């Protein structure tokens, strides 16, 4: 099962994290709130979070002209 990590600001205006399954069901969530994004990510890393950089756009045939190669 692939896990999706979500970082968000809760009603308390503090950061929290969640682990979601492919169908967006909450698998786990932070027991605490964090004042900064960095401290929230650090707590998620302790639970197995690994940063993965976003991938570039995939072009569909016929749309090649819209996204020039860099």
C-alpha positions as CSV (number, residue, x, y, z in Angstrom):
1,X,0.0,0.0,0.0
2,X,1.3,3.4,-1.0
3,X,1.0,6.1,1.7
4,X,0.3,9.7,0.9
5,X,1.5,12.3,3.5
6,X,-0.5,15.4,4.1
7,X,0.7,18.5,6.0
8,X,-1.8,21.1,7.0
9,X,-2.7,23.9,9.4
10,X,-5.4,22.8,11.9
11,X,-8.1,25.0,13.5
12,X,-5.5,25.8,16.2
13,X,-3.4,27.5,13.5
14,X,-0.7,25.0,14.2
15,X,0.7,22.3,11.8
16,X,-0.3,18.7,11.8
17,X,0.4,15.7,9.5
18,X,-1.7,12.7,8.3
19,X,-0.9,9.5,6.4
20,X,-3.5,8.7,3.8
21,X,-4.1,5.5,1.9
22,X,-4.6,5.6,-1.9
23,X,-8.4,6.0,-1.4
24,X,-7.7,9.0,0.9
25,X,-8.6,7.1,4.1
26,X,-6.7,8.4,7.1
27,X,-4.2,5.7,8.2
28,X,-2.5,7.7,10.9
29,X,-2.2,11.3,12.1
30,X,-0.1,13.4,14.4
31,X,-1.0,13.2,18.1
32,X,0.2,16.7,18.6
33,X,0.2,20.1,16.8
34,X,3.4,21.9,15.9
35,X,4.2,25.6,15.8
36,X,6.3,25.4,12.6
37,X,6.1,23.4,9.4
38,X,9.7,22.2,10.0
39,X,9.0,20.7,13.4
40,X,5.9,19.0,12.0
41,X,8.0,17.4,9.2
42,X,10.6,16.3,11.7
43,X,7.9,14.6,13.7
44,X,6.6,12.9,10.5
45,X,10.1,11.7,9.7
46,X,10.2,9.9,13.0
47,X,7.1,8.1,11.8
48,X,8.6,7.1,8.4
49,X,8.0,10.2,6.2
50,X,10.6,10.5,3.4
51,X,10.6,13.6,1.2
52,X,10.1,12.9,-2.5
53,X,10.6,15.7,-5.0
54,X,7.7,16.4,-7.3
55,X,8.1,15.0,-10.8
56,X,8.0,17.1,-14.0
57,X,4.8,17.4,-16.0
58,X,4.0,14.5,-18.3
59,X,3.0,15.6,-21.7
60,X,0.2,14.0,-23.7
61,X,0.6,13.4,-27.4
62,X,-0.4,16.5,-29.2
63,X,0.3,18.8,-26.3
64,X,4.1,18.8,-26.7
65,X,4.1,22.4,-27.9
66,X,2.5,23.6,-24.6
67,X,5.4,22.5,-22.4
68,X,8.7,23.2,-24.1
69,X,11.7,21.2,-23.0
70,X,14.1,23.1,-20.7
